[in-house]
Amino acid sequence: MDVLSPELMWIGTRCYRVNQVSEQSELQQDENTPYVEEDLYEEDDRETDYDIQMVDGGKFQTSFHVPSVFFAMIIGSKGTTRRRLEAETKTQIIVPKQGTEGDITVKGSSRKAVTACRQRVELIVLGARSRQQFTHFLSVPLTANEIKTKYVKFREKVLTELPVGLSIDESLFQKPDKLHLTLFTISLMDNEDRSQAALLLQQCRETIIDPILASYGSIEIRLRGLEYMNDDPHAVDVLYAKVESEPLQQIADQLMLRFIASGFVQEKYDRVKLHVTLINSLFRDGIAVDGSEEQQQPRNSRVTFDATTILREFGHYDFGSQRVTDIHLSQRYSTACDGYYEATGFIKL
């Protein structure tokens, strides 16, 4: 394990370091030493993160929202997952009936047992959520005339001045009205999810954004240079513009950590990769993630493009700068009346 970058796991609003046990240490243990199972309910204060109430009979319970699409994962095949969790944590898990909405309730004889069970359920939901296609993303709309104008000129130059054999179809380019800087993606499965995520974004204004704005005054970004998202420049899926802005990087990193702690996002990277998508192979023929059509392409429909000449000719292209005025919780596959994505929530800076 790299002691400077240990493996981390988020459970609820707490972050824990994963300790690795070396094989040598295991071999040094006495083979006759009896196995002692780890105490899952050792004294700590994790239950204070949850609203746990005492009910009749001296029992404890907590109720919390889980999108109904994840109920089957919690129950498991023929109820095996639920029974296992109940046996291991000595609790009872109450899941709404199939086809209905509602909160999941966990009951147990102690706060620690209820806390442990809820944490296990939340880990199941987090894993299931991470396997869903994203429905929303945090974005910064790029509305500056300078950026839009230079982007349109970039698109025209690629389409008209580069060799025909590149096969860069105009449909692969992002629409100028939908140009945006992506912070990170998120899967929101129902109205309650969307409401909670929008509220969380509003709360982050005071706790995260205001202190950074106090230090910098305003947030300026510059788009300069090109990068691609896979290893081979001859077979590229996404070509994007690089973003220069230290204060926005700080905001993005802290926003991601807050959404991770709330169970909406699974931690995958140390830092947010700020980027502005310019060309995407999924945009081909206008049926893709840009929201121009409701129909979605199959996952295997990507046809990569050769970006070597574009990178050589425009690798240091300057798309201009803009002051960041708002951050949106944008809905994928949508178009608002102004041509941008529909906003499930937003904050003004």
PEBELCOR-V241583 format. One record per residue. RES is the residue in one letter. OMEGA is omega in degrees with one decimal (* if undefined). BURIAL is I if it has 16 or more other ideal C-beta (glycine too) atoms within 10 Angstrom, else O. Layout:
# PEBELCOR-V241583
res	omega	burial
RES	OMEGA	BURIAL
RES	OMEGA	BURIAL
This chain:
# PEBELCOR-V241583
res	omega	burial
M	175.1	O
D	-175.0	O
V	179.1	O
L	178.8	O
S	-176.7	O
P	175.3	O
E	-176.9	O
L	175.4	O
M	177.7	O
W	173.7	I
I	-174.4	I
G	179.0	I
T	-177.8	O
R	177.1	O
C	-177.8	O
Y	175.4	O
R	179.1	O
V	-179.9	O
N	179.7	O
Q	177.8	O
V	-177.0	O
S	178.4	O
E	-178.9	O
Q	179.5	O
S	179.9	O
E	-179.1	O
L	-178.6	O
Q	179.6	O
Q	177.9	O
D	-178.3	O
E	-178.5	O
N	-179.8	O
T	-178.4	O
P	179.8	O
Y	177.0	O
V	-178.0	O
E	179.3	O
E	178.1	O
D	-178.4	O
L	-173.6	O
Y	179.7	I
E	-173.5	O
E	171.5	O
D	-176.4	O
D	-175.8	O
R	-177.5	I
E	178.7	I
T	176.5	O
D	-175.2	O
Y	174.1	I
D	-178.5	O
I	-176.2	I
Q	171.6	O
M	-179.0	O
V	-177.7	O
D	178.2	O
G	178.7	O
G	178.7	O
K	176.6	O
F	178.1	I
Q	174.0	I
T	177.4	I
S	-176.9	I
F	-176.3	O
H	170.1	O
V	177.2	I
P	-175.3	I
S	179.7	I
V	-178.6	O
F	-178.7	I
F	-176.8	I
A	179.5	O
M	-179.8	I
I	-180.0	I
I	-178.9	I
G	179.6	O
S	-179.7	O
K	175.7	O
G	-173.7	O
T	-178.2	O
T	179.0	I
R	-179.4	I
R	179.7	O
R	178.4	O
L	179.8	I
E	-179.8	I
A	-176.5	O
E	-177.9	O
T	179.6	I
K	-179.8	I
T	173.3	I
Q	-179.6	I
I	-179.0	I
I	-178.4	O
V	177.6	I
P	-179.1	O
K	-179.8	O
Q	179.3	O
G	179.0	O
T	176.9	O
E	177.3	O
G	-179.3	O
D	170.4	O
I	-179.9	I
T	176.1	I
V	178.5	I
K	178.9	I
G	-176.7	I
S	179.8	O
S	177.2	I
R	-176.3	I
K	178.8	I
A	178.9	I
V	178.7	I
T	-178.5	I
A	-179.7	I
C	-179.7	I
R	177.9	I
Q	179.1	I
R	178.3	I
V	-179.1	I
E	176.2	I
L	176.4	O
I	-179.4	I
V	179.9	I
L	178.1	I
G	179.4	O
A	-179.9	I
R	-177.7	I
S	179.5	O
R	177.7	O
Q	171.4	O
Q	-176.1	O
F	-178.9	O
T	-177.3	I
H	175.5	I
F	173.8	I
L	-172.8	I
S	169.7	I
V	178.4	I
P	177.7	I
L	-172.6	I
T	-177.3	I
A	179.4	I
N	-179.7	O
E	-178.3	O
I	-178.9	I
K	-179.0	I
T	-179.1	O
K	176.7	I
Y	178.9	I
V	177.5	O
K	176.7	O
F	179.9	I
R	179.9	I
E	179.8	O
K	179.3	O
V	-176.0	I
L	-172.4	O
T	-173.1	O
E	-179.0	O
L	-178.0	O
P	-178.3	O
V	-176.2	O
G	179.9	O
L	178.1	O
S	174.7	O
I	-179.4	I
D	-177.9	O
E	-178.7	O
S	179.8	O
L	-177.7	I
F	174.4	I
Q	176.8	I
K	-178.5	O
P	-178.7	O
D	179.8	I
K	176.3	I
L	-178.6	I
H	173.5	I
L	-178.3	I
T	173.5	I
L	174.0	I
F	-177.8	I
T	-175.7	I
I	177.9	I
S	178.8	I
L	-165.4	I
M	179.3	I
D	-176.8	O
N	179.0	O
E	174.6	O
D	-177.3	I
R	179.0	I
S	-179.5	O
Q	-179.8	I
A	178.2	I
A	177.6	I
L	178.8	O
L	178.1	I
L	177.6	I
Q	179.7	O
Q	-179.4	O
C	177.8	I
R	-176.4	O
E	-172.6	O
T	-174.5	O
I	-169.1	I
I	-178.1	I
D	178.2	O
P	178.9	O
I	176.6	I
L	178.8	I
A	-179.1	O
S	-173.8	O
Y	-178.1	O
G	176.5	O
S	-177.5	O
I	176.8	I
E	176.1	O
I	174.2	I
R	176.6	I
L	-176.6	I
R	177.9	O
G	-178.0	I
L	172.2	I
E	178.3	I
Y	-167.6	I
M	176.9	O
N	-167.3	O
D	-172.2	O
D	179.5	O
P	176.9	I
H	-178.6	O
A	-172.5	O
V	174.3	I
D	-175.8	I
V	173.6	I
L	-175.1	I
Y	177.3	I
A	178.0	I
K	-175.5	I
V	177.3	I
E	177.5	O
S	179.8	I
E	179.0	O
P	178.2	I
L	176.5	I
Q	177.9	I
Q	178.8	I
I	-178.1	I
A	-179.2	I
D	-178.2	I
Q	175.1	I
L	180.0	I
M	178.8	I
L	-179.7	I
R	178.8	I
F	173.4	I
I	-178.5	I
A	-179.9	I
S	175.2	O
G	-179.8	I
F	-174.2	I
V	175.6	I
Q	-177.5	O
E	179.5	I
K	-174.6	O
Y	178.3	O
D	-177.8	O
R	174.8	O
V	176.0	I
K	178.4	O
L	-179.3	I
H	176.9	I
V	-178.8	I
T	178.8	I
L	-179.6	I
I	-178.6	I
N	-178.3	I
S	176.9	I
L	177.8	I
F	-173.2	I
R	178.8	I
D	173.6	O
G	179.7	O
I	-172.5	I
A	-171.7	I
V	-179.0	I
D	176.6	I
G	-178.2	I
S	176.8	I
E	178.7	O
E	-178.2	O
Q	-178.2	O
Q	178.7	O
Q	171.7	I
P	-176.4	O
R	-175.9	O
N	-175.0	O
S	179.0	O
R	171.4	I
V	-174.7	O
T	178.6	O
F	-179.9	I
D	-176.6	I
A	-174.7	I
T	-179.0	O
T	177.8	I
I	180.0	I
L	-179.8	I
R	-175.5	O
E	-173.8	O
F	-175.9	I
G	-179.8	O
H	-177.4	O
Y	179.9	I
D	-179.1	O
F	178.3	I
G	-175.5	I
S	-178.6	O
Q	171.4	I
R	179.5	O
V	-178.8	I
T	179.4	O
D	175.9	O
I	-175.2	I
H	161.9	I
L	-169.8	I
S	179.7	I
Q	178.6	I
R	-180.0	I
Y	-179.4	I
S	175.7	O
T	178.1	I
A	-177.0	O
C	178.9	O
D	179.1	O
G	178.2	O
Y	179.4	I
Y	172.1	I
E	-178.4	I
A	172.6	I
T	176.5	I
G	177.1	I
F	174.8	I
I	175.7	I
K	178.9	O
L	*	I
